[in-house]
Amino acid sequence: MTTSDVRAALLSADPRLSKFSPLPRILAFDEFDSGTHGWTELLGNYNGRGDLSTVDDHMRDFRPPQLSACNFFDIGTHGALSGTYALKLATRPHKGHTAVAIRRLTMSGRGLVQLETYFAFKSEATLGGGAELDNFGDVQWDGNTHPSEAQFGAFTVATDLCGDGGLRYHTVARYQNTDLDNHFTRRWMAPTVPEPTPREHFEGKVKLEYAADFTAPNPEDWQAFGEPQELCYNEVPTKVNWHYLRWLIDTDKRRNVELQVNDRVMDMRDVPVPPYEERYETLENLLNFYFSVRTHSSVRNFLFLDSVLISVDW
Amino acid sequence: MTAVLERDTTFDTRFATEPYEVAWAGEARWFVQHIGGDGTATYVTQVSPDGITWCDLDALEHVVEPGKLVSWPVTGFGHWLRLRAKVEGSVQVRIHLAVKA
């Protein structure tokens, strides 16, 4: 029996780990039933006096992640996959608003990095109102499909990486459920430009308004990859079905590799990873991951994470 | 855990904070700081069965004046907390919610 056989046996015999497929070294295993595990709110940068009015408008309100029992008005506590609590990202009920949770590490090597998670996405339930609320976007409530699904905009998993003398770049995968007009698109996308930064604002190069898409503000700077994919919203806003996501990147080549979401594996090697032209300081070996959720309606959007596992081959 | 539910936001009319889930917590405490503006606001803790429909937790009103930091504990809450506020004048508000198991 080889070392890898023993490792595989140990992983498969562990009910907490056997639902993942980690690379050889596990950097983080975050079951949110026991806390937030370092996933925290993202905030833009501020001046030397702690003056938060110097934070970029589009990066000042990403909302604190919550430990959620997935409580709902109709059934009470839904609970998570691995216990009672999940990490919940919740937007404001403001079109374009984004909630972001970030986890901050550094790299002790280069090579493959893999993020796995079990996630669910929901819109907040609407209570009351008239019969017109049975319609939204492309949906007319028919006992199966529900307008709530069309009120969900997009969620994103991404990195912020820097090294080798301040060369900074992001890898990004976004599931766009609806476009900004609330029509279903159900596709995976990535930006073709790097994310605007506080330094670019400081230098007068960019100024974005509140609720701008901070990852890449211009919709034309996004490019679809893979084929459209329908996920399991499960009819109404209060049923939570957990989806598996596995995302592999290569920090040696500074490229995406592949994205698996449930039974679909998408080759991402040709998805652009545009670096910043200018070098960044104080970020050597930066290894950040973030999840975000963005509403395209005036309804709160939620991204629930049961657990996250980050592993590497170095 | 500490959540910053409003971060230097300016209000000149009544408002409520975003819903925050505290099902896991046994203790909670609000910290409300007026860091700008010349107005005064009155805060009341609210609870909810679902994060959508809200009622006052108690009859206690907490008045915060310009430049002041006011704090109060919260007990006997359910799975959600928020604040509602009545504002006189203009207030710039920073609101922390500290929660413990």
Chai-1 contact restraints between the chains, C-beta under 6 A:
chainA,res_idxA,chainB,res_idxB,connection_type,confidence,min_distance_angstrom,max_distance_angstrom,comment,restraint_id
A,L52,B,D8,contact,1.0,0.0,6.0,A-B,restraint_1
A,P64,B,A3,contact,1.0,0.0,6.0,A-B,restraint_2
A,Q66,B,E21,contact,1.0,0.0,6.0,A-B,restraint_3
A,L67,B,W24,contact,1.0,0.0,6.0,A-B,restraint_4
A,S68,B,E21,contact,1.0,0.0,6.0,A-B,restraint_5
A,A69,B,A23,contact,1.0,0.0,6.0,A-B,restraint_6
A,N71,B,H79,contact,1.0,0.0,6.0,A-B,restraint_7
A,F73,B,D50,contact,1.0,0.0,6.0,A-B,restraint_8
A,F73,B,I52,contact,1.0,0.0,6.0,A-B,restraint_9
A,Y85,B,W24,contact,1.0,0.0,6.0,A-B,restraint_10
A,L127,B,I52,contact,1.0,0.0,6.0,A-B,restraint_11
